[in-house]
Amino acid sequence: MMILYRFCEKTGGMTKMKHKQTLAMLLAAAMVLSMPLGAYAQGTAEGENPTDLVQPYVVDTEAPTISKILLSDTEVNAGETILVTVEGTDDISGISGWDVAFKGDNGEYLSSVTVHDGITKTVEIEVSEYQPSGVYHLISASVWDKAGNSRNYSANPHGDNEALPHDLSITVTNNPDKEDTQAPSISKILLSDTEVNAGETILVTVEGTDDISGISGWDVAFKGDNGEYLSSVTVHDGITKTVEIEVSEYQPSGVYHLISASVWDKAGNSRNYSANPHGDNEALPHDLSITVINDDPVTPPTQPEGNKPSRPGSSDGNNSANSSNGFGVVNYESEKPDPADKQAVKAYNFWQDAKSKIRKTAEGKTLRLSVPKEITNLPASVMETLRKENVGLRLNWNGKTITIPAGKAQPKQKLRIYWTMQTLEKLYNA
């Protein structure tokens, strides 16, 4: 203030207007200089100290780190639990979540562990009562912050992955009679009819067997000669054999063929069937088709943004920041193909149907998909759907199996449109 006073004394020759303007500018400059660099002030309530609400405005570009991964024990019996503790640090926004994964010498995985709140450090690993005996090694870990930055660790680091901070393993002991390593099988797939009018339903029955743990769920998919799909059918309880296929009133007329089926047991083993078997897929037990008749096809209405139907069991019907249509499918404008590119349209329709199936999959469960070999990318919207729904995805592609465990979907990344299959293989097949 002394500086301001002396400056005013030296400006006696100025006009009154100029003097006021100069004084105002100097006062404003003094106020700015008195604030912390790069800070902004929020409104204060009566009795609050304004300085307590001044927050630094900085950009968080640095990924968090994991410093320790600890186990409560290194041995566990099948059907029991073991505690895993993860400690990490972040510079600015704070840790938002983390995950770890263990894989056995037998090729099996333990139940995945994912924390979303960034506060919980210790959680239980639930070892299935059907888990095969063996040594399960820590193969990967990830941590991400509230700004979306992430750091990935691997037992075999490659690309942007870093080495794990520790070599950890869990020894699982089980009764050989309880170990379930054999996938269930489907013996019959039956239809109540082979023709249906758009807007009606048709029944599909699936019968299968499993040796030890019992069937946990199954699914079937029908695709038309027109490239369209029927509503997907997925059963999670393993008890229901017959369910309805709901044929949309907007479904185009045509013949829809059974193209794939999957079945899985309570131990996590699965068997996949395909009309065009490749890799680990087997041939379907039957050739089945449904003829849809639609004498008055119309264009389906567009659902306003923010009104996405909630997933089964969800209390929040608006759990996506992206627009959606009446079928609950997330749309990313950049993913929409050129209508003239038939291959791109085919891939787009395939993944739109996949997102619909993900939303119908129970939280924590894994959806099985057979991906045509000509499809080489997984859209970012699919990864985001997996993350939001906390669902796993097992992809059979080009003779390879890529498994994204529930809770291990990659965080949303700005400007990323898709993930290549090769990248996914490196990330998840460590």
C-alpha positions, 0 to 999 in steps of 0.5 A: 500500500505504501508503493501505491501511495507514493505512486499516487503522489507522483501522479498529481499532473494526471487528470482525475479520470486517469488517476482513478483508472490507474489506481483501480488497475494497481489495486487489482494487480495487488489482489492478484499478486496476493493470491497463490499462483494458479489458484481459484477461490470459491464462495464462502459461507458465514464463519468460514475462512476463505483461505481454507477454500482456495484450491490449487488448479493443476493438471494431473498427468502423472499415473499413480504407483503401487509400492506394496502388495501383501498377502495374509497367507501364502497357502489356502484351502479351496473354498476359503479366502485369503486377504490381499493388501495393496498400497500405492501413492498418487501425486495430485488427484488421488488413487481411484482404484486398483486390481490384481490377478493371479494365474496358476501353473495349471492355466487357471485363474483365481477370482479377480480382485478389483477395488473402485473406491481408492480407499480400501487397501485390503480385500478378500480373494475368494477361492472357489470350492472347485479351484484346482490345486496348484501354485497361483502366481501374481501376474499383473496389477494396475492402479489408476487415479481420479484423473484417469491416469493408470499404471500397469504392472506385469510379471512379464513386462512389455510395452508400457507395463512395468515390473511387479514390485514383488513376486507373490504366489498362493498355493491352493489345496483341494480334494481331487474329487472336487477339482473341476477343470472340465467344461460343460457341454450342450447336448440339445438346442430346441425351438418352439417354432421356426416362424415368428411375426415381428413383435412376438416371442419364440421359445428356445430350450438348451440342455447340457451336462457338467461333471462336478460343479454344475452348469452356471449359465448358457447363451445362444445367438441368432444372426440373419442373412441380412446381417441383423441379429435377434435379441440375445439370450443369456441364462445365468442361473444354470437351472432355467432351460427354456426362455423367450426370444423377444423379436422386436417389432422393428426386426427386419423380415428374414431367416435368422440362423443359430450362429453360436452358443456357449455354456459355463459351469460354477467353476468358471470352465466354458465351452463355446460352439460356432456355426463356423468353428475355429480355434477352441470353438466346437461345431454346434449340435444342430443347424437351427433357424428362425424365419421372422415375418414383418409386413410393416417394417418401420424405423425404431425411435431414438431414445433421448440422451440420459434415458438409458434403460438400467441393467438388470439389478441396477437401481440407476437407470442413467449410468452412462455419460454417453448417448444410447438408443432404445436398446440400451446400446452405448453409441460413440459417434466416432465408431459409426462406420461408413454405410458403404463399407459393408465390412465396417458395418458388419463389425459395428453391428457385431459389437453393438450386439455385444454391448447389449449382451454385456448389459444383460450379463450379471455383474462380476460374471464373464460373457463369452463371444466368438469374434470373426477373424476379420474383426481385428479391433475392439471398440473403446465403447465396448471396453467402457461398457465392460468397465461400467457394468463390471462384467468380464469378456472372453473373446475367441478370436483367430484361434486365440482366447483373450480374457478380460476379467470382470473389473479389469477393463481398461480405464477410459482414455481420451481420443482412443477409438478402439483396442486392437486384438494384438494389444488386448492379447499383450495386456491380458494374456501375460 
